[in-house]
Amino acid sequence: MKIGLSDKQVEENIRNLGLNEIKQVKSKKWYNYLLQSLFTPFNSILIGISIILIYTDIYLATEPSYANIIVIAILVTASTLLDFFESYRSNKAAEKLKDMVATTATVIRNGKEIEIPIKNVTFGDIVILSAGSIIPADLRIIESKDLYVGQSSLTGESDSVKKTVELEDFENKSNNIAELNNICFMGTNVISGSAKGVVIKTGDSTYFGKIAHTISTGKEKTAFQKGIENISKLLIKLMLILIPLVFIINVEKHDIVLAFTFAVAIAICITPLLLPVILSSSLSKGAVKMSKKKTIVKKLDAIQNFGAMNILCTDKTGTLTEDKIVLEKYLDINGDEEPRILKHAFLNSYFQTGLKGNIDEAVIKRALEAGMQEVADRYKKIDEIPFDFSRRRLSVIVTDGTKKQLITKGAIEEILNICTMVDYKGQVNPISKEIKENILRISKKLNEEGLRVVAVCQKNDIVNIDNFDVSDEKNMVLLGFIGFLDPPKESAKESISKLNNAGIRVIVLTGDNAEVTRCVCNKVGINSKEIILGSKIDKISDIALLRLLKRNNIFAKLSPIQKARIVRVLKQAGNIVGYMGDGINDSPALTNSDVGVSVDTAVDIAKETADIILLEKDLSVLLDGVTERKTNICKFNEIYKNVYKFQFW
């Protein structure tokens, strides 16, 4: 067994190599904020005006006048310092809040698996990877099982890349280091599979660190940022037109210096000097207040969009439901209770090493309550075929010393596609059309009762197979189903009603099936003419999809790409779109949204992508955050209106 680094080795490596951080993304120094505050568009104009005044009021004037220059200098200094202090303080506050939900990595040290902040990962650490993990540094793979990694942040390729222990003919393929199939690079993320890797590069020495200045990992500018930029450009254009115009009109009646001074005064009057101060102050105070209501703001600019959003897209599990899944039923193909189904589901969940979800935890809990620990003790795991979102199933290969078994659990349709036989009370028969229809009928009935159904199957004729992969998931024997209940939250219906009253439309985007989704949505007050399935979305254009989005609020059986597409189409139609999710499959939609909302218990890639983190996965917490933000913006509008009136007065 690999024992990893000792504490002494870790201390020595960090002392010699530093923390695992990229210089380009380290916190800004105080002088960065000061320069940023000084050279705003409006301050730049005033500085330019003051330079002209030095020439007209001092150099050309018979009696030098410093009054206008001093006034402008005071205004620029006051504006810069106020903006600097507010901006510096608010960003530091946001950084502290962000640290509360910092991304972590699982490593082996002193022979034990521990979870540490990514910045503390160091050279030689053995990192454990599973679906949803962010790669914390450049790693060389030392153990791998069906590991697929998303490298779009480095290569732009949307397809996941398979990573293995052995290097496969790299020299004859390409000279691109990103195509090394035995190396995982910092900043990428695990799509599916599991692995262990040893850290070979950290911080600035990583591949990501070397090209960080050419990589844009952030979102596009928000509507709020674009709006501020447009206002700034409009005011600057207005000044460039008014100053010459006022000067030309007045120069005929007054001398040049007086005419120019008056034109400059007009420019000063229409310049909203305190706008940056009010913005940063309002946003920072809003972030602190929202944190008290269990809403952590990672990016200050997201606050405006958070309150301005008119559409909230959300997943179902944990948001509308309690996210406390309980295994309610374990049934054979005729719908009768059968403990043997629970046993096989337990072996599958107990021995899988990927990202254990609520379903696996519910299976294990129920089986242990039924006294099945001794069953796990009798078996030994041989291999595993991890879960991924295209197959929607997971397999483990176990043995009790006499025979090998491949046990698979997954979505009903996907399991039926790989099964050719059924097992009923020990009798194995081919799957007929009638049997398949009966299975689907039972599954649909359970779904209508609000139960999520997972099928379980197995295969025993695997004696001569040593290396297992997805191709072995065929000609299997269907055993039955396990049904899970995840009841709707009591607060969900009221929260959705309040969100609707606040002008926010709620759209459900889920990977679950239509029947379960309909049952939950009806209970929480989300109605739709019909439930649109992912299979239909792939066949229609964006224009047709937008028409569906205008009259339907529930979309089921969606892939991650389909969720992201829906969010993109809504944005292109002029909506401010929020997306709330916590899974691996939610990260593309979180990136596409105007404001991504996740929770502190989400997988790493979802937390890293999100703009706002909720400390509770509940719509009522999100509603509190939205309400706080709207209140904050109303105060901002009132303050700015009064300041602007005073400036003109």
C-alpha positions as CSV (number, residue, x, y, z in Angstrom):
1,M,0.0,0.0,0.0
2,K,1.3,3.5,-0.9
3,I,1.8,5.6,2.3
4,G,2.4,9.0,0.6
5,L,4.5,11.8,2.1
6,S,5.4,12.2,5.8
7,D,4.7,15.5,7.6
8,K,8.4,16.3,7.5
9,Q,8.6,15.8,3.8
10,V,5.6,18.0,3.3
11,E,7.0,20.8,5.3
12,E,10.4,20.6,3.5
13,N,8.7,20.6,0.0
14,I,6.5,23.6,0.8
15,R,9.4,25.5,2.3
16,N,11.5,24.8,-0.9
17,L,8.8,25.0,-3.5
18,G,6.2,27.3,-2.0
19,L,2.5,26.8,-1.9
20,N,0.6,25.4,-4.8
21,E,-0.6,28.8,-6.2
22,I,-0.5,30.5,-9.6
23,K,1.1,34.0,-9.4
24,Q,-1.4,35.3,-12.0
25,V,-4.3,34.5,-9.8
26,K,-2.9,35.5,-6.4
27,S,-4.6,38.2,-4.5
28,K,-3.9,41.8,-5.7
29,K,-1.6,44.1,-3.7
30,W,-2.9,47.3,-2.3
31,Y,-1.2,49.4,-5.0
32,N,-3.0,47.5,-7.7
33,Y,-6.3,48.6,-6.2
34,L,-5.0,52.2,-5.8
35,L,-4.0,52.5,-9.5
36,Q,-7.2,50.9,-10.6
37,S,-9.2,53.4,-8.6
38,L,-7.1,56.3,-9.9
39,F,-7.3,55.6,-13.6
40,T,-11.1,55.2,-14.0
41,P,-12.6,56.7,-17.2
42,F,-14.0,59.7,-15.3
43,N,-10.8,60.4,-13.3
44,S,-8.8,60.1,-16.5
45,I,-10.9,62.8,-18.1
46,L,-10.5,65.1,-15.1
47,I,-6.8,64.5,-15.0
48,G,-6.7,65.4,-18.7
49,I,-8.8,68.6,-18.0
50,S,-6.4,69.6,-15.1
51,I,-3.4,69.3,-17.4
52,I,-5.1,71.7,-19.8
53,L,-5.9,74.0,-17.0
54,I,-2.3,74.1,-15.9
55,Y,-1.5,75.5,-19.4
56,T,-4.5,77.9,-19.5
57,D,-4.8,79.1,-15.9
58,I,-1.1,79.2,-15.0
59,Y,1.1,79.3,-18.1
60,L,-1.1,81.6,-20.2
61,A,-2.7,83.7,-17.5
62,T,-1.3,87.1,-16.5
63,E,-2.1,86.2,-12.9
64,P,-1.9,82.4,-12.3
65,S,-5.0,80.9,-10.8
66,Y,-4.8,77.6,-9.0
67,A,-8.4,77.4,-7.8
68,N,-9.8,75.2,-10.6
69,I,-6.8,72.9,-10.5
70,I,-7.0,72.5,-6.7
71,V,-10.8,71.7,-6.9
72,I,-10.2,69.0,-9.5
73,A,-7.3,67.6,-7.6
74,I,-9.4,67.4,-4.5
75,L,-12.2,65.7,-6.3
76,V,-9.9,63.2,-8.0
77,T,-8.1,62.5,-4.8
78,A,-11.3,62.1,-2.8
79,S,-12.9,59.9,-5.5
80,T,-9.7,57.8,-5.8
81,L,-9.2,57.3,-2.0
82,L,-12.9,56.6,-1.3
83,D,-13.0,54.1,-4.2
84,F,-9.7,52.6,-3.1
85,F,-10.7,52.0,0.5
86,E,-14.1,50.6,-0.4
87,S,-12.8,48.4,-3.2
88,Y,-9.9,47.1,-1.2
89,R,-12.0,46.4,1.8
90,S,-14.8,44.7,-0.1
91,N,-12.5,42.5,-2.1
92,K,-10.7,41.4,1.0
93,A,-14.0,40.6,2.6
94,A,-15.0,38.6,-0.5
95,E,-11.7,36.7,-0.3
96,K,-12.4,35.8,3.3
97,L,-15.8,34.6,2.4
98,K,-14.4,32.6,-0.5
99,D,-12.0,30.9,1.8
100,M,-15.0,29.5,3.7
101,V,-15.8,27.4,0.6
102,A,-12.3,26.7,-0.6
103,T,-11.7,23.8,-2.9
104,T,-10.0,20.8,-1.4
105,A,-8.1,17.7,-2.6
106,T,-7.8,14.2,-1.1
107,V,-4.3,13.0,-0.7
108,I,-2.5,10.1,1.0
109,R,-0.1,11.1,3.8
110,N,1.4,9.0,6.5
111,G,-0.6,6.1,5.1
112,K,-3.9,7.8,5.6
113,E,-6.4,9.5,3.3
114,I,-6.9,13.2,4.3
115,E,-8.6,16.2,2.7
116,I,-6.5,19.3,2.4
117,P,-6.8,22.8,0.7
118,I,-5.5,22.7,-2.9
119,K,-2.8,25.3,-2.1
120,N,-1.3,22.8,0.4
121,V,-0.8,20.1,-2.2
122,T,3.0,19.6,-2.8
123,F,5.5,17.7,-4.9
124,G,5.3,14.0,-4.3
125,D,1.8,13.9,-2.8
126,I,-0.4,11.0,-3.9
127,V,-3.7,12.5,-5.0
128,I,-6.9,10.4,-5.1
129,L,-9.2,11.3,-8.0
130,S,-12.9,10.5,-8.6
131,A,-15.7,11.9,-10.7
132,G,-16.1,15.6,-10.0
133,S,-12.6,16.2,-8.7
134,I,-10.6,19.2,-9.8
135,I,-7.0,18.2,-10.6
136,P,-5.0,20.2,-8.0
137,A,-1.6,20.1,-9.7
138,D,0.2,18.3,-12.6
139,L,0.0,14.6,-11.8
140,R,1.5,11.4,-13.3
141,I,-1.1,8.6,-13.1
142,I,0.0,5.6,-11.1
143,E,-3.4,3.8,-10.9
144,S,-6.3,4.3,-13.2
145,K,-9.8,2.9,-13.9
146,D,-11.7,4.2,-16.8
147,L,-10.5,7.7,-16.0
148,Y,-11.8,10.5,-18.3
149,V,-10.7,14.1,-17.8
150,G,-12.2,17.3,-19.2
151,Q,-9.4,19.5,-20.5
152,S,-11.4,22.2,-22.2
153,S,-9.9,24.9,-20.0
154,L,-6.5,24.1,-21.6
155,T,-7.2,22.8,-25.1
156,G,-10.7,24.1,-25.9
157,E,-11.8,20.6,-26.7
158,S,-15.2,19.7,-25.2
159,D,-14.7,15.9,-25.5
160,S,-13.2,14.2,-22.4
161,V,-9.8,12.6,-22.7
162,K,-9.0,9.1,-21.4
163,K,-6.0,8.9,-19.0
164,T,-4.0,5.8,-18.3
165,V,-0.9,4.7,-16.4
166,E,1.1,3.9,-19.5
167,L,2.2,6.5,-22.1
168,E,0.8,5.5,-25.5
169,D,3.0,6.3,-28.6
170,F,3.1,10.1,-27.8
171,E,5.9,10.9,-30.2
172,N,4.0,9.6,-33.3
173,K,0.8,11.4,-32.3
174,S,1.6,15.0,-31.6
175,N,4.1,17.4,-30.0
176,N,1.4,18.9,-27.8
177,I,2.2,18.1,-24.2
178,A,-1.6,18.4,-23.4
179,E,-2.1,15.1,-25.2
180,L,0.1,13.1,-22.8
181,N,-2.4,10.4,-21.7
182,N,-0.5,9.5,-18.5
183,I,-0.5,13.1,-17.2
184,C,-3.3,15.1,-15.7
185,F,-3.0,18.8,-15.7
186,M,-3.8,21.4,-13.0
187,G,-7.1,23.1,-13.5
188,T,-8.8,20.3,-15.4
189,N,-11.5,18.1,-13.9
190,V,-12.5,14.4,-13.7
191,I,-15.5,13.6,-15.8
192,S,-15.8,9.9,-14.8
193,G,-13.7,7.1,-13.4
194,S,-11.2,7.0,-10.6
195,A,-7.4,7.1,-10.3
196,K,-4.4,7.9,-8.1
197,G,-1.7,10.3,-9.3
198,V,1.6,11.5,-7.9
199,V,2.2,15.3,-8.0
200,I,5.1,16.2,-10.3
201,K,4.6,19.9,-10.7
202,T,2.9,22.6,-8.5
203,G,2.0,26.3,-8.8
204,D,3.8,28.3,-11.5
205,S,5.8,25.3,-12.7
206,T,2.6,23.5,-13.9
207,Y,1.5,23.5,-17.5
208,F,-1.4,25.7,-16.5
209,G,0.9,28.1,-14.6
210,K,3.1,28.5,-17.6
211,I,0.3,29.5,-19.9
212,A,-2.0,31.2,-17.4
213,H,-1.6,34.6,-19.0
214,T,-3.1,33.3,-22.2
215,I,-6.0,31.4,-20.6
216,S,-9.4,33.0,-19.9
217,T,-11.1,30.9,-17.3
218,G,-13.7,33.4,-16.3
219,K,-17.1,34.2,-17.5
220,E,-18.0,36.7,-20.1
221,K,-18.8,40.2,-18.8
222,T,-22.1,40.4,-16.9
223,A,-25.0,42.6,-18.0
224,F,-24.1,44.8,-15.0
225,Q,-20.5,45.3,-16.1
226,K,-21.5,46.0,-19.7
227,G,-24.1,48.5,-18.5
228,I,-21.5,50.4,-16.4
229,E,-19.1,50.4,-19.4
230,N,-21.8,51.7,-21.7
231,I,-22.8,54.5,-19.3
232,S,-19.1,55.5,-19.0
233,K,-18.6,55.6,-22.7
234,L,-21.8,57.6,-23.2
235,L,-20.8,60.3,-20.6
236,I,-17.3,60.5,-22.1
237,K,-18.7,61.0,-25.6
238,L,-21.1,63.7,-24.2
239,M,-18.2,65.6,-22.6
240,L,-16.1,65.4,-25.7
241,I,-19.0,67.0,-27.6
242,L,-20.1,69.5,-25.0
243,I,-16.7,71.0,-24.1
244,P,-15.8,72.2,-27.6
245,L,-19.4,73.3,-28.2
246,V,-19.7,75.3,-25.0
247,F,-16.2,76.8,-25.6
248,I,-17.1,77.9,-29.2
249,I,-20.3,79.5,-28.0
250,N,-18.7,81.4,-25.2
251,V,-15.4,82.4,-26.8
252,E,-17.1,85.1,-28.8
253,K,-18.4,86.9,-25.7
254,H,-15.5,86.1,-23.3
255,D,-11.8,85.6,-23.4
256,I,-10.4,82.2,-24.2
257,V,-9.4,81.4,-20.6
258,L,-12.8,82.2,-19.2
259,A,-14.7,80.4,-22.0
260,F,-12.5,77.3,-21.6
261,T,-12.9,77.4,-17.8
262,F,-16.7,77.5,-18.2
263,A,-16.6,74.5,-20.6
264,V,-14.5,72.6,-18.2
265,A,-17.0,73.4,-15.4
266,I,-19.8,71.9,-17.5
267,A,-17.7,68.7,-18.0
268,I,-17.1,68.4,-14.2
269,C,-20.9,68.8,-13.6
270,I,-21.9,66.0,-15.8
271,T,-19.2,63.6,-14.5
272,P,-20.6,61.3,-11.8
273,L,-17.4,61.4,-9.7
274,L,-18.8,59.3,-6.8
275,L,-20.4,56.6,-9.0
276,P,-17.5,54.0,-8.4
277,V,-17.5,54.8,-4.7
278,I,-21.3,54.2,-4.4
279,L,-21.1,51.0,-6.4
280,S,-18.2,49.3,-4.5
281,S,-19.6,50.4,-1.2
282,S,-23.1,49.1,-2.0
283,L,-21.9,45.8,-3.4
284,S,-19.4,45.1,-0.5
285,K,-22.0,45.9,2.2
286,G,-24.5,43.7,0.3
287,A,-22.0,40.8,0.2
288,V,-21.4,41.0,4.0
289,K,-25.2,41.2,4.8
290,M,-25.9,38.3,2.4
291,S,-23.2,36.2,4.2
292,K,-25.2,36.6,7.4
293,K,-28.1,35.1,5.6
294,K,-26.1,32.0,4.5
295,T,-25.3,33.4,1.1
296,I,-21.6,33.6,0.2
297,V,-20.6,36.0,-2.6
298,K,-17.5,34.9,-4.5
299,K,-17.7,37.6,-7.1
300,L,-19.0,41.0,-6.2
301,D,-20.2,41.8,-9.7
302,A,-22.5,38.9,-9.5
303,I,-24.6,40.6,-6.8
304,Q,-26.4,42.9,-9.3
305,N,-27.3,40.0,-11.6
306,F,-28.4,37.9,-8.6
307,G,-31.1,40.5,-7.8
308,A,-31.8,41.4,-11.4
309,M,-32.4,37.8,-12.6
310,N,-35.9,37.1,-13.9
311,I,-35.4,33.4,-14.5
312,L,-34.0,30.8,-12.1
313,C,-33.1,27.4,-13.5
314,T,-32.6,24.8,-10.9
315,D,-32.1,21.1,-10.5
316,K,-34.7,19.0,-8.6
317,T,-32.8,16.9,-6.0
318,G,-32.0,18.7,-2.8
319,T,-33.5,22.0,-4.0
320,L,-37.1,21.1,-4.4
321,T,-36.7,17.9,-2.3
322,E,-35.2,17.1,1.1
323,D,-32.1,15.5,-0.5
324,K,-32.4,12.8,2.1
325,I,-32.9,9.8,-0.1
326,V,-34.3,6.7,1.6
327,L,-34.4,3.3,0.0
328,E,-38.1,2.4,0.3
329,K,-38.5,-0.7,-1.9
330,Y,-36.4,-3.6,-3.4
331,L,-38.6,-5.5,-5.8
332,D,-38.3,-8.3,-8.3
333,I,-39.5,-8.0,-11.9
334,N,-43.1,-8.6,-10.8
335,G,-43.0,-5.9,-8.2
336,D,-42.7,-8.2,-5.2
337,E,-40.3,-7.5,-2.3
338,E,-37.1,-9.6,-2.7
339,P,-34.1,-9.3,-0.2
340,R,-31.8,-10.7,-2.9
341,I,-32.1,-7.4,-4.9
342,L,-31.0,-5.4,-1.8
343,K,-28.0,-7.7,-1.4
344,H,-26.8,-7.1,-5.0
345,A,-27.4,-3.4,-4.8
346,F,-25.5,-3.3,-1.6
347,L,-22.4,-5.1,-3.0
348,N,-22.4,-2.6,-5.9
349,S,-22.6,0.5,-3.7
350,Y,-20.3,-0.8,-1.0
351,F,-17.4,-1.7,-3.3
352,Q,-17.6,1.2,-5.8
353,T,-14.8,3.8,-5.2
354,G,-16.1,6.7,-7.3
355,L,-18.1,9.7,-6.2
356,K,-20.6,8.1,-3.7
357,G,-23.9,9.8,-4.1
358,N,-27.0,9.9,-2.0
359,I,-28.3,6.7,-3.7
360,D,-25.2,4.7,-2.7
361,E,-25.4,6.0,0.8
362,A,-29.1,5.1,1.1
363,V,-28.5,1.6,-0.2
364,I,-25.6,1.0,2.2
365,K,-27.6,2.4,5.2
366,R,-30.6,0.2,4.5
367,A,-28.5,-2.9,3.9
368,L,-26.6,-2.4,7.1
369,E,-29.9,-1.9,9.0
370,A,-30.9,-5.3,7.5
371,G,-27.7,-6.9,8.9
372,M,-25.9,-7.4,5.6
373,Q,-22.4,-6.3,6.8
374,E,-21.4,-10.0,6.8
375,V,-22.3,-10.2,3.1
376,A,-19.7,-7.5,2.3
377,D,-17.2,-9.3,4.5
378,R,-17.6,-12.5,2.5
379,Y,-16.9,-10.8,-0.8
380,K,-13.8,-9.2,-2.3
381,K,-13.7,-6.6,-5.0
382,I,-11.8,-7.5,-8.2
383,D,-12.5,-4.5,-10.5
384,E,-14.8,-1.7,-11.2
385,I,-16.4,0.1,-14.2
386,P,-17.1,3.6,-12.9
387,F,-20.3,5.6,-13.5
388,D,-20.5,8.2,-16.3
389,F,-23.3,10.4,-17.6
390,S,-23.5,8.8,-21.0
391,R,-23.9,5.2,-19.8
392,R,-25.8,6.2,-16.6
393,R,-24.8,3.0,-14.8
394,L,-22.0,1.6,-12.6
395,S,-20.6,-1.9,-12.3
396,V,-18.4,-3.7,-9.8
397,I,-16.8,-7.1,-10.2
398,V,-16.7,-9.1,-6.9
399,T,-15.9,-12.7,-5.8
400,D,-16.8,-14.8,-2.8
401,G,-13.9,-17.2,-3.5
402,T,-15.9,-19.5,-5.7
403,K,-17.3,-17.4,-8.5
404,K,-17.0,-14.0,-10.0
405,Q,-20.0,-11.7,-10.4
406,L,-20.4,-8.5,-12.4
407,I,-23.1,-6.5,-10.7
408,T,-24.5,-3.4,-12.4
409,K,-27.0,-0.8,-11.3
410,G,-28.3,2.2,-13.2
411,A,-31.3,3.9,-14.9
412,I,-34.1,1.6,-16.1
413,E,-33.7,2.2,-19.8
414,E,-29.9,1.8,-19.8
415,I,-30.0,-1.4,-17.8
416,L,-32.7,-2.9,-20.0
417,N,-30.5,-2.1,-23.1
418,I,-27.8,-4.4,-21.7
419,C,-30.0,-7.2,-20.4
420,T,-31.1,-10.2,-22.4
421,M,-32.4,-12.4,-19.5
422,V,-34.5,-12.0,-16.4
423,D,-34.2,-13.8,-13.0
424,Y,-37.4,-14.5,-11.2
425,K,-37.2,-16.6,-8.0
426,G,-34.0,-18.3,-9.3
427,Q,-35.4,-19.1,-12.7
428,V,-33.6,-17.4,-15.6
429,N,-35.5,-16.7,-18.8
430,P,-35.1,-14.6,-21.9
431,I,-36.6,-11.1,-21.8
432,S,-39.8,-11.1,-23.9
433,K,-41.7,-8.1,-25.1
434,E,-44.4,-8.7,-22.5
435,I,-41.9,-8.9,-19.7
436,K,-40.2,-5.7,-20.8
437,E,-43.5,-3.9,-21.0
438,N,-44.5,-5.1,-17.5
439,I,-41.1,-3.9,-16.1
440,L,-41.6,-0.5,-17.6
441,R,-45.2,-0.4,-16.3
442,I,-44.1,-1.2,-12.7
443,S,-41.3,1.4,-13.0
444,K,-43.6,4.1,-14.3
445,K,-46.1,3.4,-11.5
446,L,-43.4,3.7,-8.9
447,N,-42.2,7.0,-10.5
448,E,-45.8,8.4,-10.4
449,E,-45.7,7.7,-6.6
450,G,-42.6,9.9,-6.4
451,L,-40.1,7.1,-6.2
452,R,-36.9,7.2,-8.2
453,V,-36.2,3.7,-9.6
454,V,-32.9,2.1,-10.3
455,A,-32.5,-1.3,-11.9
456,V,-30.1,-4.0,-10.8
457,C,-28.6,-6.8,-13.0
458,Q,-25.7,-9.2,-12.9
459,K,-23.6,-11.6,-15.0
460,N,-21.8,-14.7,-13.7
461,D,-20.0,-16.1,-16.9
462,I,-16.9,-14.0,-16.5
463,V,-14.3,-16.6,-15.5
464,N,-11.9,-16.0,-18.3
465,I,-12.0,-12.2,-18.1
466,D,-9.2,-10.4,-16.3
467,N,-9.4,-6.7,-17.5
468,F,-13.0,-5.4,-17.4
469,D,-14.3,-2.5,-19.4
470,V,-17.6,-1.1,-20.7
471,S,-17.8,-3.7,-23.4
472,D,-18.4,-6.4,-20.8
473,E,-21.7,-4.8,-19.8
474,K,-23.8,-6.9,-22.1
475,N,-25.9,-10.1,-22.1
476,M,-26.7,-9.5,-18.5
477,V,-29.5,-10.9,-16.3
478,L,-32.0,-8.4,-14.8
479,L,-32.8,-9.0,-11.1
480,G,-35.2,-6.2,-10.2
481,F,-35.5,-2.6,-9.0
482,I,-34.7,-0.5,-6.0
483,G,-37.0,2.5,-5.3
484,F,-35.9,5.6,-3.5
485,L,-38.0,8.3,-1.9
486,D,-36.9,11.9,-1.7
487,P,-39.9,13.9,-0.4
488,P,-40.4,17.6,-1.4
489,K,-39.2,20.2,1.0
490,E,-42.0,21.8,3.1
491,S,-40.5,25.2,2.4
492,A,-40.2,24.7,-1.4
493,K,-43.8,25.6,-2.4
494,E,-43.8,28.8,-0.4
495,S,-40.4,29.8,-1.6
496,I,-41.4,29.3,-5.3
497,S,-44.5,31.3,-4.8
498,K,-42.5,34.2,-3.3
499,L,-39.9,33.9,-6.1
500,N,-42.7,34.2,-8.6
501,N,-44.2,37.2,-6.8
502,A,-40.7,38.8,-6.9
503,G,-40.7,38.5,-10.7
504,I,-38.5,35.4,-10.9
505,R,-39.7,32.5,-13.0
506,V,-38.5,29.0,-11.8
507,I,-37.6,26.5,-14.5
508,V,-36.7,22.9,-13.4
509,L,-33.8,21.3,-15.4
510,T,-33.2,17.7,-14.2
511,G,-31.6,14.5,-15.3
512,D,-34.3,12.5,-13.6
513,N,-37.2,10.9,-15.5
514,A,-40.5,12.7,-16.3
515,E,-42.8,10.8,-13.9
516,V,-40.8,11.5,-10.7
517,T,-40.2,15.1,-11.8
518,R,-43.9,15.7,-12.4
519,C,-44.9,14.2,-9.0
520,V,-42.4,16.5,-7.1
521,C,-43.2,19.6,-9.2
522,N,-46.9,19.3,-8.7
523,K,-46.4,19.1,-5.0
524,V,-44.3,22.3,-4.9
525,G,-46.5,24.3,-7.2
526,I,-44.5,24.3,-10.5
527,N,-46.9,23.6,-13.4
528,S,-46.2,23.1,-17.0
529,K,-48.2,22.3,-20.1
530,E,-46.0,19.3,-20.7
531,I,-42.6,18.0,-19.6
532,I,-40.0,18.3,-22.3
533,L,-37.4,15.5,-22.5
534,G,-33.8,15.8,-23.5
535,S,-34.3,13.5,-26.5
536,K,-36.7,16.1,-28.0
537,I,-34.3,19.0,-27.4
538,D,-31.6,17.5,-29.5
539,K,-33.9,17.4,-32.5
540,I,-34.9,21.0,-32.6
541,S,-33.3,24.4,-33.3
542,D,-32.6,27.1,-30.8
543,I,-35.6,29.1,-32.0
544,A,-37.9,26.2,-31.5
545,L,-36.4,25.5,-28.1
546,L,-37.0,29.1,-27.1
547,R,-40.7,28.7,-28.0
548,L,-40.9,25.6,-25.7
549,L,-39.2,27.6,-23.0
550,K,-41.8,30.3,-23.1
551,R,-44.6,28.0,-22.2
552,N,-43.0,25.1,-20.3
553,N,-41.3,25.1,-16.9
554,I,-40.1,21.5,-16.6
555,F,-37.4,19.8,-18.5
556,A,-36.4,16.2,-17.6
557,K,-33.8,13.5,-18.7
558,L,-31.3,16.2,-19.6
559,S,-27.6,15.8,-20.2
560,P,-25.1,18.4,-18.9
561,I,-24.8,19.8,-22.4
562,Q,-28.5,20.1,-22.8
563,K,-28.8,22.1,-19.5
564,A,-26.1,24.4,-20.7
565,R,-27.8,24.9,-24.0
566,I,-31.1,25.8,-22.4
567,V,-29.4,28.4,-20.2
568,R,-27.6,29.9,-23.2
569,V,-30.8,30.2,-25.2
570,L,-32.6,31.9,-22.4
571,K,-29.7,34.4,-22.1
572,Q,-29.7,35.1,-25.8
573,A,-33.4,36.0,-25.5
574,G,-32.5,38.9,-23.2
575,N,-33.2,37.2,-19.8
576,I,-31.0,37.5,-16.8
577,V,-30.6,33.8,-16.0
578,G,-29.5,32.2,-12.7
579,Y,-28.7,28.5,-12.4
580,M,-28.6,26.6,-9.2
581,G,-26.8,23.2,-9.1
582,D,-24.3,21.2,-7.1
583,G,-23.3,18.2,-9.4
584,I,-20.6,17.5,-11.9
585,N,-23.3,17.7,-14.6
586,D,-24.3,21.2,-13.5
587,S,-20.9,22.9,-14.2
588,P,-21.5,23.7,-17.9
589,A,-24.8,25.4,-17.1
590,L,-23.3,27.2,-14.1
591,T,-20.6,28.6,-16.5
592,N,-23.2,29.7,-19.1
593,S,-25.5,31.4,-16.6
594,D,-25.4,35.1,-15.7
595,V,-25.1,34.1,-12.0
596,G,-24.2,30.6,-11.0
597,V,-25.4,29.4,-7.6
598,S,-24.1,26.4,-5.8
599,V,-23.8,25.1,-2.2
600,D,-20.9,24.4,0.1
601,T,-21.5,20.7,-0.1
602,A,-21.3,20.6,-3.9
603,V,-18.6,18.8,-5.9
604,D,-15.4,20.8,-6.4
605,I,-16.0,21.7,-10.1
606,A,-19.5,23.1,-9.2
607,K,-18.1,25.2,-6.3
608,E,-15.3,26.6,-8.4
609,T,-17.6,27.5,-11.3
610,A,-20.3,29.2,-9.2
611,D,-20.5,32.9,-8.4
612,I,-22.5,32.5,-5.3
613,I,-22.4,29.8,-2.7
614,L,-25.4,28.9,-0.4
615,L,-24.6,27.4,3.0
616,E,-27.9,25.6,2.8
617,K,-29.3,24.0,-0.4
618,D,-32.7,25.6,0.0
619,L,-34.7,28.0,-2.2
620,S,-35.6,30.0,1.0
621,V,-32.0,30.8,1.5
622,L,-31.7,31.9,-2.1
623,L,-34.8,34.0,-1.7
624,D,-33.3,35.8,1.3
625,G,-30.2,36.6,-0.7
626,V,-32.2,37.9,-3.6
627,T,-34.4,40.0,-1.3
628,E,-31.3,41.4,0.5
629,R,-29.7,42.3,-2.8
630,K,-32.9,44.1,-4.1
631,T,-33.0,46.1,-0.9
632,N,-29.4,47.0,-1.3
633,I,-29.8,48.2,-4.9
634,C,-32.8,50.3,-4.0
635,K,-30.7,52.0,-1.3
636,F,-27.9,52.5,-3.9
637,N,-30.3,54.1,-6.4
638,E,-31.6,56.5,-3.7
639,I,-28.1,57.5,-2.6
640,Y,-26.9,58.0,-6.1
641,K,-29.9,60.1,-7.0
642,N,-29.3,62.4,-4.0
643,V,-25.6,62.7,-4.7
644,Y,-26.2,63.5,-8.4
645,K,-28.8,66.1,-7.5
646,F,-26.3,67.7,-5.0
647,Q,-23.5,67.7,-7.6
648,F,-25.6,69.6,-10.1
649,W,-26.9,71.9,-7.4
